[in-house]
Amino acid sequence: MMLDDDIKKQLAEYLQLLENDVLIKISTGSDSISNDMAALMDELTALSPRIKTEQVKLPRTPSFTINRMEEDFGVTFAGIPLGHEFTSLVLALLQVSGRPPKVDAKLIDQVKSIKGEYHFETYISLSCHNCPEVVQALNLMSVLNPGITHTMIDGAAFKEEAESKNIMAVPTVLLNGEEFGSGRMTLEEILGKLGSGPDMSEFEKKDPFDILVIGGGPAGASAAIYAARKGIRTGIVAERFGGQVRETLGIENLISVGYTEGPRLAEVLEQHVSNYDVDIMSAQRARRLERKELIEVELENGAVLKSKAVILSTGARWRNVGIPGEEEFKNKGVAYCPHCDGPLYKGKHVAVIGGGNSGIEAAIDLAGIASHVTVFEFMPELKADDILQKRLYSLSNVTVLKNVQTKEITGTDKVNGITYMERESGAVHHMELQGVFVQIGLIANTDWLGETIERNRIGEVIVDSCNATSLPGVFAAGDCTDSAYKQIVISMGSGASAALSAFDYLIRN
């Protein structure tokens, strides 16, 4: 049995929403994954009379495609879409059956207008919480446009294929056999990469905002909601809703929410903002801010937005080590997400750079997958909580090197080792390994501000008790600021504070 009774009960309710009969074409062999796939198909057909199956020969075995009875839609799953990908399977069934997707009509029109043949392949791991968004976006494009196909490929089920193509990070997307992108991508971002993004004229027609929020993480979402509730013209520019939250797996310290996961929280943040009269501009990045008669924000697409007040909530990103080889081998052995990319390093020797909580948690997780994990810590002692250190030192396949400085990540077409120096003696060593996970904290996304706004030595925007910056009319909130603590709940609170302060500024000016 592949699905437990609770999941079956929920799934049966979703399958009642199927609009038309669905034909699943299955290609299986005699291996264990094929057997599990066949069992899953049996359970699906038992849950809905609208689901039929047919045994065929597909390019990959085990795999299956989802179609209508007389029409192929180019949606293929190579591997069993359970774990984080189970939702991708359910959505594919509903959308292929004819159930309308919950997507903005403008995006649907953009997908349908794409001309040509586009064959996408996405390599994923079932433990990756970033992969489903990419899989679901490309599946949707396949359903909407007959010139587009998409295949989800589980890197663990097709290990040799993934290794032969040097797939060392997920999600990795190939388009017509060539690498298209790696990492989380929204539907808007995929369309932008294909040259099918929103028309510039859409931005040029926009009237000035009362409050314009830059960034769609917890701080930005909170700021937009609090501004919109004042009945003023509010806009939000977001590269992707949720921001860094999307990279977070389990969240257990958000007050009143016992447990949630980053992608789910990002989804409900966007839904909450959408409930208000907020002009949401997704898949857009700001590149310049200047105060004239109004405050002008230039986007990377060249459009200029104007507003009476602006709230900066651009968040933070993973901090780089800044050593030779890091950039060259990114996604070729250098990784930042152990949950996503860890399964690709099964049985291999990997390093974790960083001895804080995130680094030690990563090392503990990776120890259950890799043959050996070596932790590199710059300081004489680890910074992680004591309970994490005790767990780490109980593991037999973990080595901890303290008071060492990483000097270079080496390799040819992919990582083959790391060079480090003992800080006390100055002795330099080289260790052979196959992967490096960087876990040394975050850095504020404020480079684009230049000298316009006062920032501290590590790039954080300096704010006062009312979240005001050094530039009148510009406020800031969340992880891009010099706030003492970087937590989701604190970001939400500071977003509300920034919006209330911006509203007060508008009243007084």
Secondary structure, 3 states (H helix, E strand, C coil): CCCCHHHHHHHHHHHCCCCCCEEEEEECCCCHHHHHHHHHHHHHHHHCCCEEEEECCCCCCCEEEEEECCEEEEEEEECCCCHHHHHHHHHHHHHHHCCCCCCCHHHHHHHHCCCCCEEEEEEECCCCCCHHHHHHHHHHHHHHCCCEEEEEEECCCCHHHHHHCCCCCCCEEEECCEEEEECCCCHHHHHHHCCCCCCHHHHHCCCCEEEEEECCCHHHHHHHHHHHCCCCCEEEEECCCCHHHHHCCEECCCCCCCCEEHHHHHHHHHHHHHCCCEEEEECCCEEEEEECCCEEEEECCCCEEEEEEEEECCCEEECCCCCCCCCCCECCCEECCHHHHHHHHCCCEEEEECCCHHHHHHHHHHHCCCCEEEEEECCCCCCCCHHHHHHHHCCCCEEEEECEEEEEEEECCCEEEEEEEECCCCCEEEEECCEEEECCCEEECCHHHCCCCCECCCCCECCCCCCECCCCCEEECHHHECCCCCCHHHHHHHHHHHHHHHHHHHHHC
